[in-house]
Amino acid sequence: MDTESARDALDLRKVPELKALLKAEKLPVSGRKRDLVDRLVDHLGGPTGDAEQSARDRQATLDTARNAAEALVDIDTMARNGGSDRALSQRIDTYARTGALTEAEADQLRAAIGADNFQQAASTILASRGTTTHHNVGDVIPFDPQTMRAQGDRPEAGTPVQVVKPGASMPDPDGDGTVTLVPTVVMDAPDTSRSTVPDEDDAVRADYTEDDELLRAMAVDGDEFQAYWTRGEGLARWSTKPHPWRTLRRLLRRHPGIRDPEGLASHYFKIVFHMWPGERKGDNPVGPG
């Protein structure tokens, strides 16, 4: 490939991709797009078809795609778990500053905050980058050690697990199969063989109150429902237990209108204790989740 052809090929790339190529060559990444292209052309000296350069190009493409996929999956999961509009906006701003998202993509997501199509906006951006997401939060699927990461002990291949955070992949730039960009995060699947309330122990079952029917009705009002579990009478039903997050998760599973009891339990846990389940702060007086 001659110098002009190399320049034309680089002109088609986005700024984050050019910066990834420059970083791979240990070159400065400052300046406008034209400066980045000129710097790469000067450094490469024209021919770019050798195996080493091809490998660097492939890695730069994957790194750019992985950064974007991680950002979009994280933002989408945060939205599904009830993240506030302000928190979502701040997270989008962070990923835009780091180059994981372009300003145009960030603007597209900001415009969708608070709308019913926010998840669709994130999916559209992923698709435009040639990336595909896998599974939805709460899906129960067989464990695949090649494409999944387990929370806690790693299960055997094929063991039923529940999705905590979706994964993402893209076609290999070299045309050989697909590449996992973001592993699907999974946890042990709930045991539904014991009762209609998954994984419900006797202590929690005994905590059932006549208010549960009312709570099912309250579930349609997120603010009222959240206030009950984080400030109201519901707080005492889980916050003082030996395993508060697990207790809250089991209580929330009773309500059929809640699509993601694990994520909602984590969100309420963070509101009450100012840390995520399992997060260590000092001696972690909350104890294990």
C-alpha positions in Angstrom: 0.0 0.0 0.0 1.5 3.4 -1.1 1.5 6.5 1.1 -1.6 8.0 -0.5 -3.6 4.8 -0.2 -2.5 4.5 3.5 -3.6 8.1 4.0 -7.0 7.4 2.4 -7.5 4.3 4.6 -6.6 6.3 7.7 -9.0 9.1 6.7 -11.9 6.6 6.9 -11.1 5.8 10.6 -12.6 7.6 13.5 -10.5 9.7 15.9 -10.6 7.1 18.7 -9.3 4.5 16.3 -6.5 6.7 15.1 -5.5 7.5 18.7 -5.5 3.7 19.5 -3.1 3.2 16.5 -0.9 6.0 17.8 -0.8 4.6 21.3 0.1 1.2 19.9 3.1 2.9 18.2 3.9 4.9 21.4 3.3 8.1 19.5 1.6 11.3 20.7 -2.2 11.4 20.4 -2.7 15.2 20.6 -4.0 17.3 17.8 -6.9 17.3 15.3 -7.7 14.3 13.0 -5.5 15.6 10.2 -2.6 15.8 12.6 -3.2 12.2 13.7 -3.3 10.9 10.2 -0.2 12.8 9.2 1.7 11.5 12.2 0.7 7.9 11.4 1.6 8.2 7.7 5.0 9.7 8.5 5.7 7.0 11.1 4.6 4.1 8.9 6.5 5.4 5.9 4.0 4.2 3.4 3.8 0.3 3.3 1.4 -1.0 6.0 0.7 -4.5 4.7 3.2 -6.5 6.6 2.0 -9.0 9.2 3.2 -7.0 12.2 1.4 -3.9 11.1 -1.7 -5.9 10.3 -1.6 -7.4 13.8 -1.3 -3.9 15.3 -4.3 -2.6 13.2 -6.4 -5.6 14.4 -5.6 -5.0 18.0 -6.3 -1.3 17.7 -9.7 -2.0 16.2 -10.5 -4.5 18.9 -9.4 -2.1 21.7 -11.5 0.7 20.3 -14.5 -1.6 19.9 -14.0 -3.1 23.4 -13.8 0.3 25.1 -17.1 1.4 23.4 -18.8 -2.0 24.2 -17.8 -1.8 27.9 -19.1 1.7 28.1 -22.4 1.0 26.5 -23.1 -2.2 28.4 -22.2 -0.4 31.6 -24.5 2.5 30.8 -27.4 0.2 29.7 -27.1 -1.9 32.8 -27.1 1.2 35.0 -30.3 2.4 33.3 -32.0 -1.0 33.8 -31.1 -1.0 37.4 -32.8 2.3 38.1 -29.9 4.8 37.8 -30.9 8.4 38.1 -30.9 10.7 35.1 -28.1 12.7 36.6 -26.0 9.6 37.3 -26.5 8.4 33.7 -25.5 11.8 32.3 -22.3 11.9 34.4 -21.4 8.4 33.3 -21.9 9.3 29.7 -19.8 12.4 30.1 -17.0 10.3 31.6 -16.9 7.8 28.7 -17.0 10.7 26.2 -14.0 12.3 27.9 -12.0 9.1 27.8 -12.8 8.6 24.1 -14.8 5.4 24.6 -17.7 7.2 23.1 -17.7 9.9 20.4 -19.4 13.2 21.2 -22.1 12.3 18.6 -22.8 9.0 20.4 -22.8 10.7 23.8 -25.3 13.3 22.5 -27.5 10.6 21.2 -27.5 8.9 24.6 -28.1 12.1 26.5 -31.1 12.9 24.3 -32.6 9.5 25.2 -32.2 9.8 29.0 -35.6 9.5 30.7 -37.2 8.2 27.5 -38.6 4.7 26.8 -36.1 4.2 24.0 -32.8 4.7 26.0 -31.9 1.0 25.7 -32.7 1.1 22.0 -30.3 4.1 21.6 -27.5 2.2 23.2 -28.2 -0.9 21.1 -28.2 1.3 17.9 -24.8 2.7 18.7 -23.4 -0.8 19.4 -24.8 -2.1 16.1 -23.3 0.9 14.2 -19.9 -0.2 15.5 -20.5 -3.8 14.3 -20.9 -5.0 17.9 -23.6 -7.4 19.1 -24.8 -7.8 22.7 -25.7 -11.2 24.2 -28.5 -12.1 26.6 -30.6 -9.9 28.9 -30.3 -9.3 32.7 -32.1 -12.1 34.5 -31.8 -14.7 31.6 -31.0 -18.2 32.8 -28.5 -19.8 30.4 -25.9 -22.6 30.3 -22.5 -21.4 31.5 -19.9 -21.0 28.7 -16.4 -20.4 30.2 -15.1 -19.0 26.9 -17.6 -16.1 26.8 -18.8 -15.6 30.4 -17.4 -14.5 33.8 -18.9 -15.9 37.0 -19.4 -14.0 40.2 -18.1 -16.2 43.0 -17.0 -19.8 42.3 -16.7 -20.7 38.6 -19.3 -23.4 37.7 -18.8 -26.3 35.3 -19.5 -25.7 31.6 -23.2 -26.1 30.9 -24.4 -25.4 34.4 -27.5 -23.1 34.5 -26.5 -19.5 35.5 -28.3 -16.2 35.6 -27.2 -13.2 33.7 -26.1 -10.2 35.8 -24.6 -8.0 33.0 -24.9 -8.7 29.2 -21.8 -9.4 27.1 -20.8 -8.2 23.7 -18.8 -9.5 20.7 -17.9 -8.5 17.1 -16.7 -10.3 14.0 -12.9 -10.8 14.0 -11.3 -8.0 11.9 -9.3 -10.8 10.2 -12.5 -12.5 9.2 -12.0 -15.6 11.4 -15.0 -16.1 13.6 -16.0 -13.7 16.4 -14.2 -12.1 19.2 -15.6 -11.6 22.7 -15.2 -8.0 23.7 -17.1 -8.0 27.0 -17.7 -11.3 28.8 -21.3 -11.9 30.0 -21.3 -11.6 33.8 -23.3 -14.4 35.5 -24.2 -15.7 38.9 -25.7 -18.9 40.3 -29.2 -19.5 38.9 -32.0 -19.4 41.5 -33.2 -22.8 42.7 -36.8 -22.9 41.8 -37.3 -26.5 43.0 -38.0 -25.6 46.6 -40.9 -23.3 46.4 -42.7 -20.7 44.3 -40.4 -18.1 46.0 -36.9 -18.8 44.6 -34.2 -19.6 47.1 -36.5 -18.5 50.0 -35.2 -19.7 53.4 -37.5 -20.3 56.4 -36.5 -17.1 58.2 -37.4 -14.9 55.2 -40.6 -16.8 54.5 -41.7 -16.2 58.1 -41.1 -12.5 57.5 -44.0 -12.4 55.1 -46.6 -9.8 56.1 -50.1 -8.9 55.0 -48.6 -5.8 53.5 -47.1 -7.8 50.6 -50.3 -7.5 48.5 -50.1 -3.7 49.0 -46.5 -3.7 48.0 -47.3 -5.5 44.8 -49.6 -2.6 44.0 -46.9 -0.1 45.1 -44.4 -1.6 42.7 -45.9 0.3 39.8 -44.8 3.5 41.6 -41.0 3.3 41.8 -40.5 6.3 44.2 -43.0 5.0 46.7 -41.7 1.4 46.5 -38.1 2.6 46.9 -39.0 4.8 49.9 -40.6 1.7 51.6 -37.5 -0.4 51.3 -34.9 2.3 52.0 -36.6 4.5 54.5 -39.9 3.0 55.5 -41.1 0.0 57.4 -39.5 -2.3 54.8 -36.0 -1.2 55.7 -36.2 -3.2 59.0 -37.2 -6.3 57.2 -33.7 -6.7 55.6 -31.1 -4.1 56.7 -30.4 -5.7 60.1 -30.2 -9.3 58.8 -26.9 -11.3 58.7 -27.0 -11.2 54.9 -28.9 -8.0 54.1 -28.6 -8.0 50.3 -29.6 -11.7 50.0 -32.6 -11.1 52.2 -33.7 -8.0 50.2 -33.3 -9.9 47.0 -35.5 -12.7 48.2 -38.1 -10.2 49.4 -38.1 -8.4 46.1 -38.5 -11.6 44.1 -42.0 -11.9 45.5 -43.2 -9.1 43.3 -43.9 -10.2 39.7 -43.7 -6.7 38.4 -39.9 -6.4 39.2 -37.8 -7.6 36.2 -34.4 -7.4 37.9 -34.6 -8.1 41.6 -30.8 -8.6 41.9 -30.1 -5.2 40.3 -32.8 -3.4 42.3 -31.5 -5.0 45.6 -28.0 -3.8 44.8 -29.4 -0.3 44.1 -31.3 -0.1 47.4 -28.3 -1.6 49.3 -26.1 1.2 47.9 -28.6 3.9 48.9 -28.8 2.6 52.5 -25.2 1.6 53.2 -23.3 3.9 50.7 -21.4 0.9 49.2 -22.2 -1.8 46.8 -22.8 -5.4 48.0 -19.4 -7.1 48.6 -17.5 -3.8 48.5 -14.9 -3.5 51.2 -14.7 -0.2 53.1 -12.6 -0.4 56.3 -13.9 -3.4 58.3 -17.1 -3.4 56.2 -19.6 -3.4 59.2 -22.4 -4.5 56.9 -20.8 -7.9 56.6 -21.1 -10.2 53.6 -24.0 -9.5 51.2 
